[in-house]
Amino acid sequence: MSRLRIAVVAGEASGDQLGASLLRALAARGVACEAFGVGGDALVAEGLKTLFPQTDLAVMGLGPVIRRLPLLIRRIHETASAIIAARPDILVTIDAPDFCKRVAKKVRARAPDIPIVHWVCPSVWAWRPGRAPAMRPYIDHVLCLLPFEPAALARLNGPPGTYVGHPLIEITGDMRPQTPEEAAERANAGAPTVLLLPGSRMSELRRLLPLLLATRGIVAAGGMPIRWVLPTLSHLVGPLQAMLGDAARDIMIVTDPEEKRAALRQARAALAASGTVTLELALAGIPMVATYKLANWEAAIARRLITVSSAILPNLILGENIVPEYLQEAATPENLGTALREILSEGPARARQMAGFARLDALMRGEGASPSERAAEQVLDLARKPRER
């Protein structure tokens, strides 16, 4: 296929980056794309004609959603109508399930000949598994970020899925030591660099930062000279400094992307909130201790809904709990401090994680093509099928 008319709907920044990587991969294959839909700066830079600013959809929290609901409903109708009128070769929706689901349903109802692909499998394998079969009527294929997701979709009677890989795979080189100096810094067990990663939401910071600081105090009391680094977002620096108080003098806060990558390349260990960052650390080869705390009522609901044995992505991918995780009542400074000391020194705990990360890297990389290249292959294949029929 030398020319492709493609509709891309990316409702948030992460989807914007994925969509842009898809258009670049298609161009690298010699496919000329006429791309339109919804996207941000990255997609627009790759030639997407966006129907409206992606920031119209950037809303979080119940109150803001309610206030912006009329606009969101209008944007859903506008997006679906534009796609139906244009009759593209394929529609690719990316993440942002609340918006993308509604657009895809409308397109399927009025233009059933347009193949629809969704990129980023919802976490049906962890909670609300009924979402998987509910996707079948309006999603033809799912592009999955995690190796176990296609099998999970099949088990739950969802749409067919293909593992294309996580975008972190494409930047692992930036997260691992690149110079002898960085390698020596990571190997330095006598004066190590340790990352503090309490999350990026204010609710996470309020709950987890005091826990991480107390853990830091316990570990530092042992007399080891540790360089503590806290990577974060620029708009969180002020609130973080206020929460850190006097401890801010001894913790390096970094916001520049290159400084964050440099910190990853030098770090020997990390204290991290459970989430995607644990996968980033594992691919970077950084042993970690993971933790998370919710409000008691949230935890009670989560225990009823969540069906997986771990909250840590590397553990779920490997099918083995190699990363120690301390959740809710188990999330104490004493538990975290003991586990952190064990992975700072060379020993069984550190070796077990490093061996697991090597297996994880092999599983995530698959056959060698990048995630965007695999995604482009699937999109082209699905776009051809209606013509073949």
Secondary structure as UniProt FT lines:
FT   STRAND          3..10
FT   HELIX           13..28
FT   TURN            29..30
FT   STRAND          32..38
FT   HELIX           41..45
FT   TURN            46..47
FT   STRAND          49..50
FT   HELIX           54..57
FT   HELIX           62..86
FT   STRAND          90..94
FT   HELIX           97..110
FT   TURN            112..113
FT   STRAND          116..119
FT   TURN            124..126
FT   TURN            129..130
FT   HELIX           131..135
FT   TURN            136..138
FT   STRAND          141..144
FT   TURN            147..148
FT   HELIX           149..155
FT   TURN            156..157
FT   STRAND          161..163
FT   HELIX           167..171
FT   HELIX           172..175
FT   HELIX           180..187
FT   STRAND          193..197
FT   HELIX           202..220
FT   TURN            221..223
FT   STRAND          227..231
FT   HELIX           234..236
FT   HELIX           237..244
FT   HELIX           245..250
FT   STRAND          251..254
FT   HELIX           257..266
FT   STRAND          269..273
FT   HELIX           276..284
FT   STRAND          288..292
FT   HELIX           296..305
FT   HELIX           313..318
FT   STRAND          325..327
FT   HELIX           328..330
FT   HELIX           333..344
FT   HELIX           348..365
FT   TURN            366..367
FT   HELIX           371..388
//
